[in-house]
């Protein structure tokens, strides 16, 4: 009996230690989320109504744990709805899930709008090759493609050849692209010129990654900031309100 009581006491002690660590982290995370939510609300209220009637957007979130999909959508979708006349946000359950629907949706958007932006919020991916079947006159309506996928910066020339005016991607095999994406999306929809939005977001991402670098696993041969750095291909002067 004494031995069992000792085990119970130790278990309770471990549980209290876990709570002591996790509760402050949860409160801190909630505080950051609240600040971001307020900032997002102020920005969303500044969305322009007239220019957006000529533009649309398609976003894809790949098959990852549901909490990641939920977090991506709850951050991204309000911006897309506010700053574009029409938006599609696809959440996949597998690598090729909804492939035909996604292709058909891009076809429909490029038929109905002067320009279409694409946000690929996914790990290393082949979506570039999905859209090759679309006619060139429709593919030329693709304005901006942003891709969070690791090692997908090498698709830059491919997307431009496909018809896109500009492409942004990351070179590293372990790119911490969410650090960049959060700030980039806000700047892009706020009207920043594309190259300026990329430059500013790269700087903020670098500073934040360096702030947490002691908590991150060993990145290997290439620093996380280098792996996460976003590379811009194509027209650098694009702005969301310019077609």
N, C-alpha and C positions, 0 to 999 in steps of 0.2 A: 504493500500500500504506500509506503513512504517513497518508493522509487517512482510509482505512478504520479504521486503528488508533485514530485520534483520536476518531472517531465512537463506536467501541466503548467507549473510556475514558469519554467523556462520558455515554453511556448507563448505564454502571455507576455513575457518580457520582450521576446522577439517581435510579437505583434505590435506592442506599444512603440518599439523603436521604429518599425516600418511606418506606423501612423505619424510618428514625429517627423519623419523625413518626407513622406508623401503629401501630407496636408499642406505644409508651407509651399511646396512645389505647385500643388493644385491651385492654391489661392493666388500665387504669383502668376500662373498661367491664365487664370480667370481675369486677373487685372489687366494683363497684356491684351487679352481678347477683348475686354470691355473698351480699352483705349482704341484699339483697332476698329472696333465696331462703330464707335462714335465718329472716328475720323472717316470711316467709309460712308456713314450716313451724311456727313457734311458734303463729301465729294459727290455722292449720288444725287443730292438735291441740286447740284450745279450742272447736271447733264443737259445738253442742248437738245431741243426737239426737232428743229428743221433739218439740219444736215443729215441726221441719222436716217432719214427716210430713203436715202440712196445707198445705204450700206447694211450688210448682214454679217453674221459671224457663226462659225461652227466650232464647237469644242468637243474634244474626246478625252475622257478619263479612262485609262486602261484597267484591267482586272487586277486590283490590289485589295487588301483588307477593307471591309466596309467603312471603318472609321476614317481611313484615308480618303475614300471616295466621298464620304459625307463632308469632310473638312474642305476638300477641294471644291465641291459644288457650292457649299454655303458661302464660301468666299468669292468664287468666280461668277456664279450665275447672276447675282444682282447687278454687277457691273455690265455684263453683256446685255441684260434686259434693259438697262437704263441708257446705254450709249449706242445701241444698235436697234434698227427698226425690227429686225427679226433675228432670233438666235436659236440654235439647236445645241443642246448639251447632252452628249451621249455618255452613259456609264456602262462599261462593258463587263461581262461575266466570264469572258474567255478571250483568247487572242484574236479570234476572227468573229467574235460576237457582233451581230448587227452590221456586218461588213457591207452587204448589199444596200441596207437602209441608209448607212452613212454615205455611201457613194451617191445614191439617188438623192439624198438631202443636199449634198454639195451641188449636184447638177441642178436641182430646183432653185437653189439660192443664186447660182451664177446665171441662171436664165432670167431671174426676176430682179436682180440688183446690179448696179453699176460696179460695185466692188464687194468682195467677200474676204474677211480675215479668218484665219484658222489658228486655233490654239490647241496644240497637241500636248496634253498634260499626262505624259506616260513615260515609262521606262524605255530603254532602247527599242525602237519600233520601225516598222516598214510601211507606214501609212502613205509615204511618198508614192509607192508603187500601186496603191489602191486606185489612185485618181488618174492614172495614165490613160484609162479608157475614155475619159471625157474628151469631147472635141476641143481643139486648141482655142477656138474663139471663146469658149467658156472658161478654159483654164487661165486665159489671159486676164480674167476678171478677179483672180486670186491676188489680193494686194499684199498682205502680210501673213507670214507663217511663223509662229513661235513654237519651238519644240523643246520640252524639258528633258528629253531622253539623253542618257549618257552616250557619249561618242557619236551623237547625231549631228554635230556640226559638219561632219563630212558629207551631209546631204545637201549642203548649201547650193552647190552648182546644179545638183539634180532638181531642186525645187525651182531655181531660176529658169532652167531649161524647160521645166514643166509649164511655166508661164507666170509664176509668182513674181511680184515686183521686189520683194524683200524677204529674207529668211534670217532667223536668229536661232542659234543652237549652241550646245556646249560640247567641248572636245573630250573632257576627262571621262575615264572609265568609272569614276565614283564622283559624279557631279552632284553637289548639294544645291540643285537648281531652285528649289522652293525659296531659298534665301534671295535669289535674284527675282524670281517670278512675281512675288508679292509686290515688290516696289516697281517693277517694270509695268505691270498691268495698270496700276494706279496712275503712273505717269503717262502712259500711252493714251488712256481714255481721257485724261485731263488736258490733252492737246499738245504735250511736249513733242518736239521733233524727234523722229525715231532714233537718230544717232545720239542725241542728248539724253533721251530716256534710257538708252542702253548704257551709256557712260555713267550716268548718275547711279543707276541700279547696280552696276558692277562694283562701284565704289562702296556703296552701302553694304552689299553682300560680302565684300572682302572684309570690311570692318567688323561685321557681325560674326563671320566665321572665325576671324582672329580672336574675337572675344571669347568664343567657346572652344577654341582649338585644343585646350588642355583636357577637355571632356570628351573629345572625339577619338575614335580608334586611329591607330597609325595609318596615315594615308599612303604609305609606301614611297615610291620614287618621286611622285609629283604632289606638291602641296595642294590641299583642298581648294584654296583660293584660285590656283591656276586651273584646276580641273573644273571649277564652277564658272570661271570667266565665260561670259556669253560673247559669241562672235557674230557680227552682222555682215550679211551678204546682200548685195543688190543696192537699191536706192536708199541712201541714208537720210534723205530729207522728207520722207513721208510724214504726214500728220493725220490724225484720225478724221478731221473734218475736210481733208483734201482728197479728192477722188482721182 
